[in-house]
Amino acid sequence: MTHTTTLPSTTPASSKKQRRDEFIGGAKATFPLIVGAIPFGIIFGTLAEPSGLSVIGALAMSIIVFAGASQFIVLGLLAADAALPIIIATTFVVNLRHILYAANLVPKVRHLPQRWRILMAFGLTDETFAAVSSRYLQQNDLRNAHWFYLGSFCAMYGNWVLCTAIGVALGELFPDMTQWGLDFAMSVTFIGMVVPYLKNKPMWACVIVAAAMAIATAAMPHKLGLLLAALSGIAVGLSCQMMLVRQSKQHNNKNNKEL
């Protein structure tokens, strides 16, 4: 559950090739997740106009907001003629999960200039977090890791804006696209993001508890159940990890005494 990263005390100037390789690596690592996000983006574009959002408004939202779940929620609230404060408060609650992502990334980006951290904060999505978390787990060298992050962000950002535009165009040609069941691809994508991390008991405990809590709290308003499920999963996973560490120490101490 925890991982210690290292940063060389003397960081040499990174070559263009190293930065380019990291950038391309980030885009490649995110590509499988992009495939699942494509139908999601297209569906958002098709729903925009029926929900009362103009073509320009839909494109501007994807360019400026860049948050799939929040954008879908906004469409639903717009269709229901919800007040602006309600829309802002609801999307704020839904995006609280990004605080958990950011807390995990802080030790890896604190050495970067402010301009980089601002850009990375804007580009933080579920898919990019999954891709860069794998990068940080596999390599301790952080000198060019932010270029890997940038590659992932640019790939996701370009895909989301492009798919929104495609959805807006297709929405006029195929008004019933929302009935095709394309949103199932996004569920498969999120499952694919989690499976590679199921390598030990704490991670299994975390996922099982989070899934159970998400189902149990599905009826909670403003998607608060998702945040509660995430916090519950983290608490259980961390507890399991601490228990395993304690057992390991006790076992080592017992062996040392016997020796």
C-alpha positions in Angstrom: 0.0 0.0 0.0 3.0 2.3 0.5 5.9 2.9 -1.8 9.0 5.0 -1.2 10.3 6.9 -4.2 13.8 8.4 -4.6 15.0 11.5 -6.4 18.7 11.9 -7.1 20.3 14.7 -5.2 21.9 16.0 -8.3 19.5 15.9 -11.3 21.3 16.2 -14.7 19.7 18.0 -17.6 17.4 15.5 -19.2 18.0 14.9 -22.9 15.2 15.5 -25.5 15.2 11.7 -26.2 14.6 10.8 -22.6 11.7 13.3 -22.4 10.3 12.1 -25.7 10.5 8.4 -24.6 8.7 9.2 -21.4 6.0 11.2 -23.2 5.4 8.4 -25.7 5.4 5.8 -22.9 2.7 7.7 -21.1 0.5 7.9 -24.2 1.0 4.1 -24.9 0.2 3.2 -21.3 -3.0 5.1 -21.5 -4.1 3.8 -24.9 -6.0 0.7 -23.6 -8.0 3.0 -21.3 -8.7 5.4 -24.1 -10.4 2.7 -26.1 -12.9 2.3 -23.3 -13.4 6.1 -23.0 -14.2 6.6 -26.6 -17.9 5.5 -26.4 -18.2 7.5 -23.2 -17.1 10.7 -24.9 -19.3 10.1 -27.9 -22.3 9.5 -25.8 -21.7 12.8 -24.0 -21.7 14.6 -27.3 -24.9 13.0 -28.4 -26.7 13.9 -25.1 -25.5 17.5 -25.1 -28.2 19.1 -27.4 -31.2 17.1 -26.1 -30.2 18.2 -22.6 -30.2 21.8 -23.5 -26.5 22.4 -24.1 -25.4 24.0 -27.3 -22.7 22.5 -29.6 -20.3 25.3 -28.5 -21.2 24.7 -24.9 -20.6 21.0 -25.1 -17.2 21.4 -26.8 -16.2 24.2 -24.3 -17.2 22.0 -21.4 -14.9 19.2 -22.6 -12.1 21.6 -23.3 -12.3 23.5 -20.0 -13.8 21.1 -17.5 -12.4 17.8 -18.8 -14.2 15.5 -16.3 -16.4 12.9 -17.8 -18.6 12.0 -14.8 -19.1 15.6 -13.8 -20.1 16.5 -17.4 -22.7 13.8 -17.5 -24.1 14.9 -14.2 -24.3 18.5 -15.4 -26.3 17.4 -18.4 -28.8 15.6 -16.2 -29.1 18.7 -13.9 -29.5 21.0 -16.9 -32.2 18.8 -18.3 -34.0 19.0 -14.9 -33.6 22.8 -14.8 -31.5 22.7 -11.7 -30.1 25.9 -10.2 -26.5 26.8 -10.8 -25.5 26.5 -7.1 -26.9 22.9 -7.1 -24.9 22.0 -10.2 -21.7 23.4 -8.7 -22.2 21.7 -5.4 -23.0 18.3 -7.0 -20.0 18.3 -9.3 -17.8 19.4 -6.4 -18.9 16.4 -4.4 -18.5 13.9 -7.3 -14.9 15.1 -7.9 -13.8 14.8 -4.3 -12.2 11.5 -5.2 -9.5 13.5 -7.0 -8.3 14.6 -3.5 -7.3 10.9 -2.9 -5.5 10.8 -6.2 -3.7 14.0 -5.5 -2.6 13.0 -2.0 -1.0 9.9 -3.5 0.9 11.9 -6.1 2.1 14.7 -3.9 5.4 13.0 -2.9 6.2 12.3 -6.6 5.6 15.9 -7.9 6.7 18.1 -5.0 10.1 18.7 -6.6 8.5 20.1 -9.8 7.9 23.9 -10.5 4.4 25.3 -9.8 3.6 25.6 -13.5 4.0 21.8 -13.9 1.9 21.0 -10.9 -0.9 23.2 -12.1 -0.9 21.5 -15.5 -0.8 18.1 -13.9 -3.7 19.0 -11.5 -5.9 19.9 -14.5 -5.0 16.7 -16.3 -5.7 14.4 -13.4 -8.3 11.8 -14.5 -9.0 8.3 -13.4 -7.2 6.9 -16.5 -4.1 9.0 -16.2 -3.9 8.3 -12.4 -4.0 4.6 -13.2 -1.3 4.8 -15.9 1.1 7.0 -13.9 0.7 5.0 -10.7 2.0 2.0 -12.5 4.9 4.0 -13.8 5.8 5.2 -10.3 5.5 1.7 -8.9 7.9 0.3 -11.5 10.6 3.0 -11.5 12.0 5.2 -8.7 13.6 7.7 -11.0 11.4 10.8 -11.0 13.5 13.1 -13.1 11.4 12.7 -16.2 8.2 11.0 -14.8 6.2 14.2 -15.3 6.8 13.9 -19.1 5.2 10.4 -18.8 2.3 12.1 -17.0 2.1 14.7 -19.7 1.9 12.0 -22.4 -0.9 10.3 -20.7 -2.8 13.6 -20.1 -2.4 14.8 -23.7 -3.6 11.4 -25.1 -6.7 11.4 -22.8 -7.4 15.1 -23.4 -7.2 14.9 -27.2 -9.4 11.8 -27.2 -12.1 13.3 -25.0 -12.4 16.5 -26.9 -12.4 14.7 -30.3 -15.0 12.2 -29.1 -17.2 15.0 -27.9 -17.1 16.6 -31.3 -17.8 13.2 -33.0 -20.7 12.7 -30.6 -22.2 16.1 -31.3 -22.1 15.4 -35.1 -23.4 11.8 -34.8 -26.2 12.9 -32.4 -27.9 14.7 -35.3 -27.6 11.7 -37.6 -28.5 9.0 -35.0 -30.7 10.4 -32.3 -31.1 7.0 -30.6 -27.4 6.3 -30.0 -27.8 6.5 -26.3 -29.9 3.3 -26.5 -27.0 1.3 -28.0 -25.5 0.4 -24.6 -22.1 1.9 -25.4 -21.7 3.1 -21.8 -20.9 -0.5 -20.8 -17.4 0.0 -22.3 -16.6 2.5 -19.5 -17.4 -0.1 -16.8 -15.1 -2.6 -18.5 -12.3 0.1 -18.6 -12.5 0.7 -14.9 -12.3 -3.0 -14.1 -9.3 -3.2 -16.4 -7.7 -0.3 -14.4 -8.0 -2.2 -11.1 -7.2 -5.8 -12.0 -3.4 -5.3 -12.5 -3.1 -4.1 -8.9 -4.7 -7.2 -7.3 -1.4 -8.8 -6.4 -1.6 -9.1 -2.6 -4.2 -9.5 0.2 -4.4 -5.8 1.2 -5.3 -4.8 -2.4 -7.9 -7.6 -2.6 -9.4 -6.5 0.7 -9.5 -2.9 -0.5 -11.2 -3.7 -3.7 -13.8 -6.1 -2.2 -14.8 -3.7 0.6 -14.9 -0.7 -1.8 -17.1 -2.6 -4.3 -19.5 -3.8 -1.5 -19.8 -0.3 -0.1 -20.4 1.2 -3.5 -23.3 -1.2 -4.0 -24.7 -0.7 -0.5 -24.6 3.1 -0.8 -25.7 3.4 -4.4 -28.9 5.2 -3.3 -27.1 8.0 -1.5 -27.6 11.5 -3.0 -24.9 13.3 -5.1 -22.9 10.1 -5.5 -21.6 10.4 -2.0 -21.6 6.6 -1.8 -18.6 6.5 -4.1 -16.5 8.7 -1.8 -17.6 6.6 1.2 -16.8 3.4 -0.7 -13.3 4.7 -1.6 -12.5 5.8 2.0 -13.7 2.4 3.4 -11.6 0.5 0.9 -8.5 2.5 1.7 -9.1 2.1 5.4 -9.5 -1.7 5.2 -6.6 -2.1 2.8 -4.2 0.0 4.9 -5.3 -1.9 8.0 -4.5 -5.2 6.3 -1.1 -3.9 5.2 -0.2 -2.7 8.7 -1.3 -6.1 10.2 0.9 -7.9 7.7 3.9 -5.7 8.5 3.3 -6.2 12.2 3.1 -10.0 11.7 6.3 -10.0 9.6 8.2 -8.1 12.3 7.0 -10.5 15.0 8.1 -13.4 12.9 11.5 -11.9 12.3 12.0 -11.1 16.0 11.0 -14.7 16.9 13.5 -16.1 14.5 16.3 -13.8 15.8 15.6 -14.9 19.4 15.8 -18.5 18.3 19.2 -17.8 16.7 
